[in-house]
């Protein structure tokens, strides 16, 4: 085997979105030498696409807000499958993390008295999302990027990690390759933070970029870590459905936060029909009340009026649109109409500038004059690496996870805006814990030499095969399978067939052939990413088989109600003897003082 | 209620896509016939080629929504984001040419080595809040510098700038992207850093002779020359060439 370029760091962070950057900044500020490895160029990670805002109970607009309400909203939004401690930490710490971003140079929109402005979002009781128009993620990633670069992080751009190594039971390093040259690179590390984001590319209609192939979840699983809640995949209700080239592209929830109305082809405002009875009292009773709420929001005034039904949780709105379309009341291209054109054009352009341009330039629709056509798109995975809430440690010593790649905060369904806050709250904690762990280790771990060579051989195999199908073919088949078998509505039969089809796809993926050289070869890159997508797809599907109920983003046509017994367990995925095993594990019990927050409310 | 404007499906047609293929040692345009659907953009066409005809065709992309600035290239000679270049803007029957950005060294096919930009960014004095600042400011303060912070780092302005493209002065000129970045920092309501010396010397602001090519290609429609570069030039002039201010600084030592 060729000699390998080798780097040694206390902490290696994989992924340079909000969570990875925040983890790297924190680890480095505690004296750890940090390497930050990312598949794309710095600043291109998915965080850059986040539009609506970052949820934090700053109580600048609605003074009634506080961490207890944010905690309660998050738990309710997640159908109580969240880890209560993560939801508590998140609600308590996100205001400080937002203020910290501001002190690092981020600019948020302002209230009339000069403080950070907050907007309404689905499932949040009060106006809670700090934002900058509809480009909050860009502001956040640029702020973190510059903070990190000037703090001396070593960044490895366009570098893909393909395997984690252990010394006994603890983390020892990782092997990757430079995408530009195809040359291997070895990272020796005392601790590793996984911040690789989600799994959306396992589905055809998705708001996710090519990077979202479940790398972190798969790497952690292969290293022996536990994954939980993988059955919960969030289908964002509003993706573009037309034209075909942009299908799945995200339409920010900010549109509904600013007053966007959903209608079907008959012109009916259908969301009222889909509000869960238990929460109906939280929403406007009729068009008049909803309109008054929007008018108050536009005027920046407090109101007793309740929010419009479009601001229900994402899982619920997705099912509603899907059902309207299935029952023949869809828009011409199979979606629903989302209308913001009744507001003054200037207001729309100011609060939703990138949506305005996106529709104007890609769909020839002027959203200040006409409704958008929208439908569900695969957006986010609530599941991921099981972590300790306080330290972000996985079940493997030295391995940490944060952001979308980790699980626990969001339970069965994530509220909009809770992702950006998740990144900075738990990114910081993961970086801190990894630095402390690395410092406390008496000796540097060593990587078993044979494993490095085995991984190199594995990586090169698709380039060396004389024949075989293209990885693109297998990827298309995988996306088709996941969309058909493991989509918004699921059944036992579909899911079981899905498991069988995935096994066949895994066999095909093991025999793909890639043309060309190792130099910037996307086909070769896909051949590896495909393995990760198949691993996480299997985890999603097998977990969904066992969850015989409907809860949050997981909707079963054959088990339409919630099962209280299943509300007490997470589906936990582990590797046993080379095969995937899934079993329920008990959810930690919420302490009495937090339980009381729900009792006094109802 | 009306269904809104529904684009008429033009049906599938075929377009000849000429993609530059090669590496640092050289290359050539290769023709591919691509079926075109309604609303398709150049990036879709490149992906179709990748998925069906040339799996090793190298191209950068991420968001497909003009938010990340990854898929910069030269489409029919014009620097553009491939995800924003609609196929239906080109005359039927005419081939569409896609080449990598010229200003940066080629890695492979449509991918160039843009790492120089990241090195420039490292040298810019970062955000430094004024001590004792009151962290309250008005929406108008945000609105004033929003424009600069919309930059998605596609580096198309760097690609088109003749100081970098023709004169290859990367060692003494930061380029429009970083003047936008510096403008965003300098006009931040809380920032207390003075970057005028950096602008004058290391960033080579004087080399820009305001031809506005950068503003024309910016996919975010940032008025790079008018709103970032010219005000920064004025700052440098004020700081270094205003005789009264020079005298004042001499006397007061500020």
Interface residues (C-beta under 8 A of the other chain):
Chain A: X40 X41 X42 X43 X44 X45 X46 X48 X49 X102 X103 X104 X105 X107 X108 X109 X110 X112 X113 X114 X115 X117 X132 X133 X135 X138 X139 X142 X146 X147 X149 X150 X155 X157 X180 X209 X210 X211 X242 X243 X244 X245 X246 X249 X250 X263 X265 X267 X331 X332 X333 X337 X354 X357 X358 X361 X362 X363 X364 X365 X370 X371 X372 X373 X470 X471 X472 X476 X514 X515 X516 X517 X519 X520 X521 X522 X523 X524 X526
Chain B: X1 X2 X3 X4 X5 X6 X7 X23 X37 X38 X39 X40 X41 X44 X50 X51 X52 X55 X56 X57 X58 X59 X60 X61 X62 X63 X64 X65 X66 X67 X68 X69 X70 X84 X86 X107 X108 X109 X111 X113 X114 X115 X118 X121 X122 X126 X127 X129 X135 X136 X137 X138 X139 X141 X142 X145 X146 X149 X150 X152 X153 X185 X188 X190 X191
